[in-house]
Amino acid sequence: MAKISFFITLLLMVASLSKAQEVIPIYNGSIPGAKPTPSTYVENTEVRANGTLSITKVSIPTLTVFEAPKDIATGAAVIICPGGGYGALAFSHEGIDVAKRFNAIGVTAFVFKYRLPSDQIMIDKTYGPLQDAQQAIYLVRKNAKKYGIKKNKIGIMGFSAGGHFASTLITHYGDLKISNPEKIDLRPNFGVLVYPVISFEESVHAGTMKNLLGDHPTDSLKHYFSANKNVNKKSPPVYFIHAKDDNAVPYANSILMSDALKANGVSSEVYLYEKGGHGFGLINKTSDVDWFNLMANWLKTQKMN
């Protein structure tokens, strides 16, 4: 009986999402740098024991569009990158739920189902995610008029390993990995990073690094994919949220990048909870402070909403 209930819940969640929102493949036709997908490599969506939606083995990356209500839309937009250690995507509590909160403050949101690094489907799994991130912002900015978005108010947000994914675009948006004949600017206008993996040199989350870089990454790769070592004066402003007792991804990751941004004259703000651990999504049950409202106010100070 429990198994039947599980599958009913899964079908209702997926059906509800597909009916309500537009889902856009980020590539038109074949995916550059992709290998033929093996028959055994099948995308899997499941509802975990805690009721959250998890997706694995993504071979066709998509954006699920949550348009802000027209009567409150501000023209701002954000691409949301769920976490999961580059092995899965926490698609509901670090994706869909967050998109709905953004809609409530007039921001159009795109929940990103990005490819997880895999030698089975990518010629180079290390740079495949950066390619997807560039393609996503390329597509959103290219279609800004269609979605009522202002081209200079498009940000990227990431949770945990999704924060690393987002931070890689924040620092390496100019290292072109995609076709961009229109020369569209791939720089996000702002970033929001929630308990993000940042450094592969200090306070390292070993699982995230292994999934992206492999078992024995070179020092140069570790450096390249440590966002705090690659910011510059043109990097966009970033808001960070972390808990001091996060034993999975130490809050030092957020501090390292925030300090690097400030050293380059870039606006940065960090909100630290005393407790909350890792993976709390929108709601830190140990505190009455709603980090989303704090972040929303920060967006206003940056004139991004």
N, C-alpha and C positions, 0 to 999 in steps of 0.2 A: 504493500500500500504506500509506504514511504517513497519507494522508487517511482511509482506512478505519479505521486504528487510532485516529486522533483522534476519530472519531464514536463508536466503540465505547467509548472512555474516557468521553466525555461522557454517553452513554446509561447506562453503569454508575453514574456518579456521581449522576445525577439520579434513577435508579430506586432506588438504595440509600437516598437521602435520603427520597424520598416514602414508601417502605415503613416506614421506621423512625420517622419523626417526624410529629406532627400539624402541619398547616399551617393557620393561621387567617387569613382575611381580616379586616383590622382594622375595616372598615366593614360594617355590615349593610345590604345594598341599595346604592342609589346613593351616590356619594361627593360630599359637599358641596363646592361650589366647583369641581367638575370639568366640563370640556367633554366632549362626545361624542368618544370616541377614534377618530381617523381610521383607515381600513383599512390605511394604510401604516405606522401606528405599532404595531409588533408587538414584544412582549418577546422579547429574544434572550439565550440562555445559551450561553456558549462556554468551552472550555478553552483557556487561553493557553499559549504555548510553554513557560512555566515550570511548567505543570501546575496552575495555580490556576484556579478557577472565577470567571468574570466575567459579570455580568448588566447589560443595558442596556434602555432604553425600558420601564421599569416603569410600568404604568398602574393595576394593582390591588395595593396594598400588603398585605403579609402578615407574620405572625410565625410562624417555625418553632420549635416547642417542643422543648426538650431538658430533660426532667424529671430532676432529680437522683435517684439511686437511693434508695429509701425508707429503707434501713438507715443511710445517712449524711446524709440531707437535713437541712439546718439551718433551712430556712424562708426563706433568703435567695434573692433572684432578681435577675437583671440582663438588661436589654434591650441587645443588641449591635448597633451600627450600623457596618457595613463602610464603608470609604472608597472613593474613586474620583473625587474632584474634582467631585462632583455631576453626573458624566457617565456613571458606571458604578458597580457595586458589586463590590468584591473579596470575593465571598461565601464563599469557602472559607477562605483563610488569615487573613482578618480577620473571620470569622463562624463557620462550622461548627467549625473546629479550636479556636477559642477557647471555644465553647460546651462542647465535650467536656472541656476543662481545668477549666472551672467545675464541671461535673458531678462531676469527680473529687474536688472539695473540698466537695461537698454543696450546691452552688448550682444552682438551676434557671435555665436560660438561654433567652432568646427571641432568635433571630437575625432581625433586622429587614430585610425587603426593602421599603424605603421608596421612594415615588415620587421620581424625579429631576426637578428643576425644569424645566418645559417649557411654553412658551406654547401648544403644540399640545394639551395635555390639561388645563391649569389656567387658570382665569380670572385668578388672580394667582399666578404661579410663585414669587414672592418669599416669600410666607407659606404656601404649600402644604406645604413640608417641616415647618414648625413645627406646623401643623395635624395632620400625620401623627404627629409625635412625641407631641403631647398625646393623640391618640386611642390610641396604643399603650400609654402608661402608664395611661390611663383603663381600657382593656380588661384589662390585666394586674391592676391593683388591684381592679377589679370582680370578677374571677374568681379572686381569691387563694385562696379556700377550695378551689376545684376543683383547683388545682395544689399545694396544701399549702404555700402561701406566706404569710409574715407581711407584712401590709400596710405595716408600718413598716421593712421591709428590702428595698425594691425600688430598684435603682439603674439608671443608664444608662451605657453605655460606647460610645466611638466612636474610630475610627481615621482620621487625616488629615481629609478633608472630613467623614467620619462623626463625627469629633471636634468639628468645627464644628456639625454637626447636633445632637449631644448637648449641646454647650455652650449652644446656643440654647434648648433646653428647660430646662437648668439655671438660666438667667437669666430666661427669659420664660414660665415655666410658668403664671404668673398672668394672662398676657395672653390671655384665652380666645378660641380660634379654633374650638372645637368645641361641640357640644351636650353638656351635662353636667347633666341634670336632677337626678341624685342628689347633685350638688355633691361629687363625689369629688376628693380632694386630688391635684393633678397634679404636685406637687413630688417629684422623685426624692430618695431618702434618701441617696444617694451618687453620685459620678461617677468614672469612670476614663477618662482621655483619653490616647490613645497617638499620639505625634507629631501633635497636633491643629492644624488651622487655627483660630486664635482671633480675630485682629484683621484688620479691613479698613481700618485706619487706619495701622498700623505693621507692618513685616515681612509685607507682604501677599502671599498666594498669588493671583496675578492670575487664573488659570484658574478657581479655585473661586469667587472673587468675581463674575466675569463670568457664570458659569453660573447663579448664584443671583440676582444683582441686575441683570444686563444690562450693556450696553456703557458706559452713562454714569450710574452710580448717584449719587444725591444724597448730600451729606454726612450728612444725617440718617439715611439708610438705612445708610450705612457705620458710623455710630455705633451704631445699634440692633443691628446684627449683629456688633458687636465685643464678645464676651462679657466681656472684662476691664473694659469701661466700664459694665457693667450688673449686676455682682454687688452684693449687699447682705448685711446681717447674717443674713438668712434663707436665703441660698444654702447648698446642701448641701456637705459636705466632698468634696474631689476629690483623686485621685492621678494624677500625670502621669508619662509615660515619653517620653523624647526622646533623640536622639543629637546631640551637639554638631556633628557634621559633616553634618547634614541640610541639603542645599543646595536642596531643594524647598520645605520648610516650616521656616524657621529655628526653632531651639529657643527663641528669644526669645518665641515665641507662648506656650509653656507657662509661662515665667517671668512674663510680663505678667499672666496670669490668676492664677497662684499668688500673686503679690505682692498683687493686688487682693483676693483672698479673705482673705489674712492681714491686710490693712489693715482688713477688716471683721470681724475676729475669728473667721473661719471656718477650720477645720483644712484644711491643704493640704500635700502632700508631692510633691517632684519627684525622680525618678531620672533622671540624665543619663548616657548612655553616652558615652565619648570618641569612638567611631566606630560606624558602623552604617548611616549614610545614612538613607534614607526607605523606608518600606514593608516593613520586615522582619517584621512580624507578631509571632508568638510567639517567634521565634528570631532573635536577633542573633548572626550567625556570627562576629563579631569579638570576642565576649566570652563568658566562662564564666558570667557572672551571668544568672540566670533572673529576669527582671523580674516574671514572673507570680507566683512565690513571694514576692517582696518585696511585691507588691500584695496578695496573699492575707493576709500577716501584718498589713499595714496595715488591711485590712478587719476583722480581729479587734480591733485597737486601737480601732476606731470602733464596735465591738460590732455590726457588720453581718453577721457570719458566725460 
